[in-house]
Amino acid sequence: MNNKMNNKTKNTKDKIEGKIVLAYSGGLDTSIIIPWLKNNYNLEVIACCINVGQDDNMEEVEKKAISSGASKIYIENVTEEFLNDYVFKALKAGAKYEDKYLLGTALARPLMAKKLVEVAHKENAKYICHGCTGKGNDQVRFEVGIASFDPTIQIIAPWREWDIESREDAIDYANANGIKLSVTKEKIYSRDQNIWHISHEGGDIEDLANEHKEEDFYQMVTPPKLCKDQEEYVEIEFLKGIPIAVNNKKLSSVDLVLELNKIAGQNGVGIIDIVENRLVGMKSRGIYETPGGTVLYKAIEELESICLDKDTIAFKKTLSLKYAELTYNGLWFTPIRKAMDSFIQTLSENVTGKVKLKLYKGSMKVAGKSSPLALYDQEVSSFGASDLYNHHDAEGFIKIFSLPTKINKLTQ
């Protein structure tokens, strides 16, 4: 296998030189890419680990990158930017891909692409490398994002070049090059984590007949059967569509999501097991943990139900699907997405208030909601008399509303 890979690139090896910035996580794929690049190209490898809140020891990640052959590593902590400028925009938009996936990975990739270009410019590097597979969505997201900032940068994507065909092959290559790994052939799942979620793919769950094993998978969420046998209430406050407080405590975006991850996670909330349609044309199965995000989406939907009018809610649903699709497909840095943000910002002006949820062993129930800008009027909506609504007016309304139905029947 190694000889094949070396022969495959030896004709270009002498033609390419300089620096290459590698999107580095310290996981299986990016760990073996460093020695592979050094074996196959005359390039100085500069690792760039973009921290969007993943639960990694960054000192260990730095040591691993250097020991694997990188000349330098950048650790870019952009967790707050990730939440404020990407996640919360998608939250306000109600973006859920295929009405299920809360876009944890898809939202992080545009920001990562932006930071990779910034490091490449700082280092005067003409090349950027990523470890995305040739079957995945992320290769598109990274490369479209990079092109949005610098179309002249050239991409090297090892999974589209080398002869490694599986994660098992990748583990063998790592072992042959002395790269330490946490993943094994027994637990070979591909995972991507940030402050918003963690995804699990590959391994035995590729067989749709297999139930995923809760104890083997969950890292942010407690399996419901192991949760405490007691309900827990959580109240979230929003200001113009942005979450600002949990249980009457004002928090920064990072602390707020961490707090909700903890509360929702310990109550078993935030798991989906779905088959989604990938951008590159195939279906794939993923197990996603998004505890805090699941609670936030439920809360803002409930708040919007009392703050937005009927036509706005209906129109927003179509926009939400489009917003999610653009994000999933890596088209974040586009005029249409920016234009949709402007529309969403306008309708979110009235999305202010509080929502209380009751969490219990994986379930969520609305336990109350209020807003100073609510369109719900208890006096009008109740069965009693109201100055704004006269029961007798309904008779004339029904006659006019039913007129087309009557005419249609009479002409048959």
C-alpha positions as CSV (number, residue, x, y, z in Angstrom):
1,M,0.0,0.0,0.0
2,N,2.8,2.5,0.9
3,N,4.6,1.8,-2.4
4,K,1.5,2.5,-4.4
5,M,0.9,5.8,-2.7
6,N,4.5,6.9,-3.1
7,N,4.6,6.0,-6.8
8,K,1.3,7.7,-7.4
9,T,2.7,11.2,-6.5
10,K,6.4,10.9,-7.3
11,N,6.0,12.7,-10.6
12,T,4.6,15.7,-9.0
13,K,6.7,15.6,-5.8
14,D,9.5,17.7,-7.3
15,K,7.2,20.2,-8.8
16,I,5.3,21.2,-5.6
17,E,7.1,23.0,-2.8
18,G,6.6,25.6,-0.2
19,K,4.1,25.5,2.7
20,I,0.8,23.7,3.2
21,V,-1.7,24.4,5.9
22,L,-3.4,21.3,7.2
23,A,-6.8,21.4,8.8
24,Y,-5.7,19.3,11.8
25,S,-7.8,17.7,14.5
26,G,-5.5,15.0,15.9
27,G,-8.0,12.3,14.8
28,L,-7.3,9.3,12.6
29,D,-7.4,10.9,9.2
30,T,-5.4,14.1,9.9
31,S,-2.9,12.2,12.1
32,I,-1.8,10.0,9.2
33,I,-1.9,12.9,6.7
34,I,1.1,14.6,8.1
35,P,3.6,11.8,7.4
36,W,1.8,11.1,4.1
37,L,2.3,14.7,3.0
38,K,6.0,14.6,4.0
39,N,6.5,11.3,2.2
40,N,4.9,12.5,-1.0
41,Y,5.4,16.2,-1.4
42,N,8.2,18.7,-0.9
43,L,6.0,20.8,1.4
44,E,6.4,22.2,4.9
45,V,3.4,21.0,6.9
46,I,1.8,23.7,9.1
47,A,-1.0,22.2,11.2
48,C,-4.0,24.4,12.1
49,C,-6.4,23.1,14.8
50,I,-9.6,25.2,14.9
51,N,-11.2,25.0,18.2
52,V,-15.0,25.3,18.0
53,G,-15.5,23.9,21.4
54,Q,-14.5,20.2,20.9
55,D,-13.6,18.3,24.1
56,D,-9.9,17.9,23.3
57,N,-6.8,18.6,25.3
58,M,-5.2,21.2,23.0
59,E,-1.8,20.8,24.6
60,E,-1.9,17.1,23.6
61,V,-3.1,18.0,20.1
62,E,-0.2,20.4,19.7
63,K,2.3,17.8,20.9
64,K,0.9,15.1,18.6
65,A,1.0,17.4,15.5
66,I,4.7,18.3,16.1
67,S,5.6,14.7,16.9
68,S,3.9,13.5,13.7
69,G,6.0,15.9,11.6
70,A,4.4,19.3,11.5
71,S,6.8,22.2,11.6
72,K,4.3,24.4,13.4
73,I,0.8,24.3,14.7
74,Y,-1.8,27.1,15.2
75,I,-4.5,26.6,17.8
76,E,-7.4,28.9,16.9
77,N,-10.1,29.2,19.5
78,V,-13.2,30.5,17.8
79,T,-15.9,29.0,19.9
80,E,-17.6,32.3,20.7
81,E,-17.5,33.4,17.0
82,F,-18.9,30.0,16.0
83,L,-21.9,30.3,18.3
84,N,-22.6,34.0,17.7
85,D,-22.1,34.3,13.9
86,Y,-23.1,30.8,12.8
87,V,-25.0,28.7,15.2
88,F,-27.3,31.4,16.6
89,K,-28.1,32.6,13.0
90,A,-29.2,29.1,12.1
91,L,-31.2,28.9,15.3
92,K,-33.0,32.1,14.5
93,A,-33.7,30.8,11.0
94,G,-35.0,27.5,12.4
95,A,-32.7,25.7,10.1
96,K,-32.9,21.9,10.4
97,Y,-31.7,19.8,7.5
98,E,-34.4,17.5,6.2
99,D,-36.3,18.8,9.3
100,K,-34.2,16.8,11.6
101,Y,-30.4,17.5,11.6
102,L,-29.3,20.6,13.6
103,L,-26.3,21.1,11.4
104,G,-23.6,20.8,14.0
105,T,-20.8,19.9,11.6
106,A,-22.1,21.8,8.6
107,L,-22.1,25.1,10.6
108,A,-18.5,24.7,11.8
109,R,-17.0,24.1,8.3
110,P,-17.4,27.6,6.8
111,L,-15.7,29.2,9.8
112,M,-12.9,26.6,9.7
113,A,-12.4,27.4,6.0
114,K,-12.2,31.1,6.7
115,K,-9.6,30.5,9.4
116,L,-7.5,28.2,7.3
117,V,-7.3,30.9,4.6
118,E,-6.2,33.4,7.2
119,V,-3.4,31.2,8.4
120,A,-2.4,30.4,4.8
121,H,-2.1,34.1,4.1
122,K,-0.1,34.7,7.3
123,E,2.3,31.9,6.4
124,N,2.4,32.7,2.7
125,A,1.2,29.2,1.9
126,K,-0.2,28.3,-1.5
127,Y,-1.8,25.1,-0.4
128,I,-4.4,23.9,2.0
129,C,-5.0,20.3,2.9
130,H,-8.1,18.7,4.6
131,G,-8.8,15.1,5.7
132,C,-12.3,14.8,4.4
133,T,-13.2,11.6,2.6
134,G,-14.1,11.4,-1.0
135,K,-17.7,10.3,-0.2
136,G,-18.4,13.0,2.4
137,N,-20.0,16.4,2.5
138,D,-17.2,18.1,4.3
139,Q,-14.8,18.1,1.3
140,V,-17.3,20.3,-0.5
141,R,-17.9,22.6,2.5
142,F,-14.2,23.2,3.1
143,E,-13.3,23.8,-0.6
144,V,-16.3,26.1,-1.4
145,G,-15.5,28.0,1.8
146,I,-11.9,28.4,1.0
147,A,-12.7,29.5,-2.6
148,S,-15.0,32.1,-1.1
149,F,-12.0,33.9,0.4
150,D,-9.1,33.0,-1.9
151,P,-9.8,31.1,-5.2
152,T,-6.1,30.9,-5.9
153,I,-5.3,28.6,-3.1
154,Q,-4.8,25.0,-4.3
155,I,-6.3,22.1,-2.4
156,I,-4.7,18.8,-1.6
157,A,-7.2,16.1,-0.5
158,P,-5.4,12.9,0.3
159,W,-8.5,10.8,0.4
160,R,-8.9,11.6,-3.3
161,E,-5.3,10.6,-4.0
162,W,-4.0,7.8,-1.9
163,D,-4.7,4.1,-2.0
164,I,-6.1,3.9,1.5
165,E,-9.6,2.7,1.0
166,S,-11.0,2.3,4.6
167,R,-10.5,3.4,8.2
168,E,-9.0,0.0,8.8
169,D,-6.3,0.8,6.1
170,A,-5.8,4.2,7.8
171,I,-5.2,2.5,11.2
172,D,-2.6,0.2,9.6
173,Y,-0.9,3.2,8.0
174,A,-0.8,5.0,11.4
175,N,0.7,2.0,13.1
176,A,3.3,1.6,10.4
177,N,4.3,5.3,10.9
178,G,4.3,5.2,14.7
179,I,1.2,7.4,15.1
180,K,-0.7,6.8,18.3
181,L,-4.5,6.6,18.0
182,S,-7.5,6.5,20.3
183,V,-9.6,4.8,17.7
184,T,-9.4,1.0,17.2
185,K,-10.7,-1.5,14.6
186,E,-13.3,-2.6,17.2
187,K,-14.6,0.9,17.8
188,I,-13.9,2.5,14.4
189,Y,-16.7,5.1,14.4
190,S,-15.9,8.4,12.8
191,R,-16.8,11.3,15.2
192,D,-16.9,15.0,14.9
193,Q,-17.4,17.2,17.9
194,N,-17.8,20.8,18.8
195,I,-19.7,22.8,21.5
196,W,-22.9,22.3,19.6
197,H,-22.9,18.6,19.0
198,I,-21.1,15.3,18.4
199,S,-21.7,13.1,15.4
200,H,-21.1,9.3,15.1
201,E,-20.8,7.5,11.7
202,G,-19.4,4.3,10.3
203,G,-18.7,1.0,11.9
204,D,-21.6,-1.4,12.6
205,I,-24.2,1.4,12.3
206,E,-23.7,1.4,8.5
207,D,-26.0,-1.6,8.6
208,L,-29.4,-0.1,9.1
209,A,-30.6,-3.2,10.8
210,N,-28.3,-2.6,13.7
211,E,-29.5,-0.7,16.7
212,H,-26.9,1.8,18.0
213,K,-25.5,0.9,21.4
214,E,-26.2,3.8,23.7
215,E,-23.4,3.0,26.1
216,D,-20.8,2.8,23.3
217,F,-21.9,6.0,21.6
218,Y,-23.2,8.8,23.9
219,Q,-20.6,11.3,25.1
220,M,-22.7,14.4,25.7
221,V,-26.0,12.8,26.6
222,T,-26.9,10.3,29.4
223,P,-28.8,7.3,28.0
224,P,-32.4,7.8,29.1
225,K,-32.6,4.6,31.0
226,L,-29.7,5.8,33.2
227,C,-31.1,9.3,33.9
228,K,-32.4,10.4,37.2
229,D,-36.0,9.4,38.0
230,Q,-37.0,13.1,38.5
231,E,-38.3,15.8,36.2
232,E,-36.2,18.9,35.8
233,Y,-37.4,22.4,34.7
234,V,-35.3,24.8,32.6
235,E,-36.3,28.3,31.6
236,I,-34.7,30.0,28.6
237,E,-34.9,33.7,27.9
238,F,-34.6,35.2,24.4
239,L,-34.0,38.7,23.2
240,K,-34.9,39.3,19.5
241,G,-34.3,35.6,18.8
242,I,-31.1,35.2,20.6
243,P,-30.9,33.2,23.8
244,I,-29.5,35.3,26.7
245,A,-30.3,33.6,30.0
246,V,-31.0,30.2,31.6
247,N,-33.1,30.0,34.7
248,N,-33.0,33.8,35.1
249,K,-29.2,33.9,34.9
250,K,-27.7,36.0,32.1
251,L,-24.9,34.1,30.4
252,S,-22.4,34.5,27.5
253,S,-23.2,32.4,24.4
254,V,-20.5,29.9,25.3
255,D,-21.5,29.5,28.9
256,L,-25.2,29.4,27.9
257,V,-24.7,26.5,25.5
258,L,-22.5,24.7,28.0
259,E,-25.1,25.0,30.7
260,L,-27.8,23.7,28.4
261,N,-25.7,20.9,27.2
262,K,-25.2,19.9,30.9
263,I,-28.9,20.2,31.8
264,A,-30.3,18.6,28.7
265,G,-27.6,16.0,28.5
266,Q,-28.1,14.7,32.1
267,N,-31.8,14.3,31.3
268,G,-31.2,12.2,28.2
269,V,-32.4,14.9,25.7
270,G,-30.8,15.5,22.3
271,I,-30.3,12.3,20.4
272,I,-31.4,11.6,16.8
273,D,-30.6,8.5,14.7
274,I,-31.2,9.4,11.1
275,V,-30.6,8.5,7.5
276,E,-29.8,11.7,5.6
277,N,-29.3,12.5,1.9
278,R,-25.7,13.6,1.5
279,L,-24.8,16.3,-1.0
280,V,-22.7,13.9,-3.0
281,G,-25.6,11.8,-3.8
282,M,-25.8,8.9,-1.4
283,K,-27.7,8.3,1.8
284,S,-25.8,7.9,5.1
285,R,-26.7,7.1,8.7
286,G,-25.6,9.3,11.5
287,I,-26.2,9.4,15.3
288,Y,-26.2,13.0,16.5
289,E,-26.0,14.3,20.1
290,T,-27.2,17.9,20.3
291,P,-28.5,18.4,23.9
292,G,-28.4,22.1,24.3
293,G,-29.3,22.8,20.7
294,T,-32.4,20.5,20.9
295,V,-33.7,22.4,23.9
296,L,-33.0,25.8,22.2
297,Y,-34.8,24.9,19.0
298,K,-37.8,23.7,20.9
299,A,-37.9,26.8,23.1
300,I,-37.6,29.3,20.2
301,E,-40.2,27.5,18.2
302,E,-42.6,27.7,21.2
303,L,-41.8,31.4,21.7
304,E,-42.3,32.2,18.0
305,S,-45.8,30.6,18.2
306,I,-47.0,33.4,20.4
307,C,-44.8,36.3,18.9
308,L,-45.2,35.8,15.2
309,D,-48.3,36.0,13.0
310,K,-49.8,33.1,11.0
311,D,-48.4,34.1,7.6
312,T,-44.9,34.9,8.9
313,I,-44.7,31.5,10.6
314,A,-45.9,29.7,7.4
315,F,-43.4,31.6,5.2
316,K,-40.6,31.1,7.6
317,K,-41.0,27.4,7.4
318,T,-40.1,27.4,3.7
319,L,-37.2,29.7,4.4
320,S,-35.9,27.5,7.2
321,L,-35.7,24.5,4.9
322,K,-33.8,26.5,2.3
323,Y,-31.4,28.0,4.9
324,A,-30.7,24.5,6.2
325,E,-30.1,23.1,2.7
326,L,-27.6,26.0,1.8
327,T,-25.8,25.4,5.1
328,Y,-25.6,21.7,4.6
329,N,-24.3,22.1,1.1
330,G,-21.5,24.5,2.2
331,L,-23.0,27.6,0.6
332,W,-22.7,29.8,3.7
333,F,-20.8,32.6,2.1
334,T,-23.4,33.4,-0.5
335,P,-25.6,36.4,-1.2
336,I,-28.8,34.5,-0.7
337,R,-27.8,33.3,2.8
338,K,-26.9,36.9,3.8
339,A,-30.2,38.2,2.4
340,M,-32.1,35.6,4.3
341,D,-30.3,36.7,7.5
342,S,-31.6,40.2,6.9
343,F,-35.2,38.9,6.6
344,I,-34.8,36.7,9.7
345,Q,-33.4,39.6,11.7
346,T,-36.5,41.6,10.8
347,L,-39.0,39.0,11.9
348,S,-37.0,38.2,15.0
349,E,-37.4,41.7,16.4
350,N,-40.5,40.5,18.2
351,V,-39.1,37.1,19.3
352,T,-38.5,38.1,22.9
353,G,-39.6,36.3,26.0
354,K,-39.3,33.2,28.2
355,V,-40.0,29.5,27.6
356,K,-40.0,26.9,30.4
357,L,-39.5,23.3,29.5
358,K,-39.8,20.1,31.6
359,L,-37.2,17.5,30.8
360,Y,-37.5,13.8,31.8
361,K,-35.6,10.8,30.6
362,G,-35.2,11.9,27.0
363,S,-38.5,13.8,26.7
364,M,-39.4,17.5,26.6
365,K,-42.7,19.1,27.5
366,V,-43.6,22.8,27.4
367,A,-44.3,24.0,30.9
368,G,-45.0,27.7,30.2
369,K,-44.2,30.6,27.9
370,S,-44.5,34.4,28.1
371,S,-43.6,37.4,26.1
372,P,-44.2,41.2,26.4
373,L,-44.7,41.2,22.7
374,A,-47.1,38.2,22.5
375,L,-49.8,38.3,19.9
376,Y,-51.8,35.9,22.0
377,D,-54.6,37.8,23.9
378,Q,-56.3,35.7,26.6
379,E,-59.4,37.9,26.5
380,V,-59.9,37.5,22.8
381,S,-59.0,33.8,22.7
382,S,-61.2,32.8,25.6
383,F,-64.7,31.5,25.2
384,G,-66.1,34.6,27.0
385,A,-67.2,38.0,25.6
386,S,-64.6,40.4,24.2
387,D,-64.6,44.0,23.0
388,L,-62.5,43.0,19.9
389,Y,-64.5,40.0,18.9
390,N,-68.3,39.5,18.6
391,H,-69.6,36.0,18.2
392,H,-72.3,37.2,15.9
393,D,-69.8,38.4,13.3
394,A,-68.7,34.9,12.6
395,E,-72.0,34.2,10.8
396,G,-71.3,36.7,8.0
397,F,-67.7,35.6,7.8
398,I,-68.6,32.0,7.3
399,K,-71.1,32.8,4.6
400,I,-68.5,34.7,2.6
401,F,-65.7,32.2,3.3
402,S,-67.9,29.3,2.2
403,L,-69.2,31.0,-1.0
404,P,-66.7,29.4,-3.4
405,T,-67.6,26.0,-2.0
406,K,-71.3,26.5,-2.5
407,I,-70.8,27.8,-6.1
408,N,-68.6,24.8,-6.9
409,K,-71.3,22.4,-5.7
410,L,-74.1,24.2,-7.5
411,T,-72.4,24.1,-10.8
412,Q,-71.7,20.4,-10.8
